[in-house]
Amino acid sequence: MKFTSEDEKFMQQAIDLSIENVANGGGPFGAVIVRDGEVLATGTNRVTASCDPTAHAEVSAIRSACAKVGDFKLKGCTIYSSCEPCPMCLSALYWAGVERIFYGNTKQDAKAINFDDSFIYDQIALGNSERSIPCINIMREQALAGFKAWEEKEDKVLY
């Protein structure tokens, strides 16, 4: 896929955020979400600073962008991330409906500095009973009541 000088400008912004964030006590990750040439939101990795394992740069940027536009979908948006998104962030980007993902560092680059997500990819591929964190299905019949209520709800917002 081709990229433009504008793409490079926004990627540099994400990279600059990652460098600044290290100086501010965060992880070396930055993200910028753009629509129609306008920055909607930025995010940095604040996992340790906020004691929140979900406070990755991409997730933080998604939360801010969605709040700004008043929608849980980021139609027409591009994200520029200083690093290839981890499994959680990649999933969140799909759920948010971004249209393009640009990244700088690769997951191999991240692994080289001890940000290794390969174990998560490995775990996802395993069956529930084989994972290192047991995934145990209980009370399914009772839990289906919530799904039934959703299915019958006439004014639900689909996502």
C-alpha positions in Angstrom: 0.0 0.0 0.0 1.3 3.4 -0.9 1.7 6.2 1.6 1.9 10.0 1.3 4.0 12.7 2.9 0.9 13.5 5.0 1.0 9.8 6.3 4.7 10.4 7.1 3.8 13.5 9.0 1.3 11.8 11.2 3.6 8.8 11.7 6.3 11.1 12.9 3.8 12.6 15.4 3.2 9.1 16.7 6.9 8.4 16.9 7.5 11.7 18.7 4.7 10.9 21.2 6.4 7.6 21.9 9.8 9.2 22.6 8.2 12.0 24.8 6.2 9.3 26.7 9.4 7.5 27.7 10.6 10.8 29.3 7.3 11.1 31.1 7.4 7.7 32.7 5.4 5.7 30.1 6.1 3.0 27.6 7.7 3.7 24.2 4.4 3.8 22.3 2.4 6.6 20.7 -0.6 6.7 18.4 -2.5 9.3 16.4 -6.0 8.9 14.9 -6.8 11.0 11.9 -9.9 11.6 9.8 -9.9 13.8 6.7 -6.4 15.2 7.5 -7.4 16.2 11.0 -6.0 14.7 14.2 -9.0 13.5 16.2 -7.0 12.1 19.1 -3.6 10.9 20.3 -2.6 8.3 22.8 0.4 7.1 24.6 1.2 3.9 26.7 0.4 4.6 30.3 0.1 1.1 31.6 2.5 1.4 34.5 1.8 5.1 35.2 -2.0 4.4 35.5 -1.8 0.8 36.8 -4.1 -0.1 33.8 -3.0 -3.0 31.6 -5.4 -1.8 28.9 -3.8 1.7 28.7 -2.0 1.1 25.5 -1.4 4.0 23.1 -3.9 2.7 20.5 -6.7 2.0 23.0 -6.2 5.4 24.7 -6.4 7.1 21.3 -9.5 5.1 20.3 -11.3 6.1 23.6 -10.4 9.8 23.1 -11.4 9.8 19.4 -14.7 8.0 20.0 -15.6 10.5 22.8 -14.7 13.4 20.5 -16.9 12.2 17.6 -19.7 10.8 19.9 -19.7 7.4 18.2 -18.2 4.0 18.9 -17.2 3.7 15.3 -14.3 5.6 13.7 -15.5 5.5 10.2 -13.1 7.1 7.7 -10.2 7.1 10.3 -6.6 6.1 10.0 -4.4 5.3 12.9 -0.7 5.9 13.0 1.1 3.8 15.7 4.7 3.9 16.6 4.6 0.1 16.8 2.7 -2.7 15.2 -0.5 -3.1 17.4 -0.6 -5.9 19.9 -3.4 -8.5 19.8 -5.6 -6.4 22.2 -5.1 -3.1 20.3 -5.5 -4.8 16.9 -8.8 -6.2 18.1 -9.9 -2.8 19.4 -9.0 -1.2 16.1 -11.2 -3.7 14.2 -14.1 -3.2 16.7 -13.7 0.6 16.2 -13.8 0.2 12.4 -10.7 2.2 11.5 -10.0 2.0 7.8 -6.2 1.9 7.8 -3.4 1.1 10.2 0.1 2.4 9.7 2.8 1.4 12.1 6.5 2.0 12.6 8.2 -0.6 14.8 7.3 -4.3 14.2 6.3 -6.8 16.8 9.8 -8.3 16.4 11.3 -4.9 17.3 9.0 -4.8 20.4 10.0 -8.3 21.4 13.7 -7.3 21.2 13.1 -4.8 24.0 11.0 -7.2 26.1 7.5 -6.2 24.9 6.8 -9.7 23.7 3.2 -10.5 22.7 4.0 -13.9 21.0 2.7 -15.8 24.0 -0.7 -14.2 23.6 -0.8 -15.2 19.9 0.2 -18.7 21.0 -2.5 -18.9 23.7 -5.3 -17.7 21.4 -4.5 -20.6 19.0 -4.9 -23.2 21.9 -8.2 -24.7 23.0 -9.7 -23.4 26.2 -8.5 -26.3 28.3 -4.9 -26.0 27.0 -4.4 -22.4 27.8 -2.1 -21.3 30.7 -5.0 -19.4 32.2 -7.9 -21.9 32.5 -11.0 -20.9 30.5 -13.9 -22.7 32.1 -17.4 -22.6 30.7 -20.1 -22.7 33.5 -23.8 -21.7 33.8 -24.2 -21.3 30.0 -27.9 -21.9 30.1 -28.4 -19.1 32.7 -26.0 -16.8 30.9 -28.1 -17.2 27.7 -30.8 -15.1 29.4 -28.8 -12.0 28.7 -28.5 -12.9 25.1 -32.2 -13.6 24.8 -33.0 -10.2 26.3 -30.7 -8.6 23.8 -32.2 -10.6 20.9 -35.7 -9.5 21.9 -34.8 -5.8 22.5 -36.5 -3.8 19.8 -34.5 -0.5 20.2 -31.0 -2.0 20.4 -28.0 -0.3 18.8 -26.2 -2.9 16.7 -22.4 -2.9 16.7 
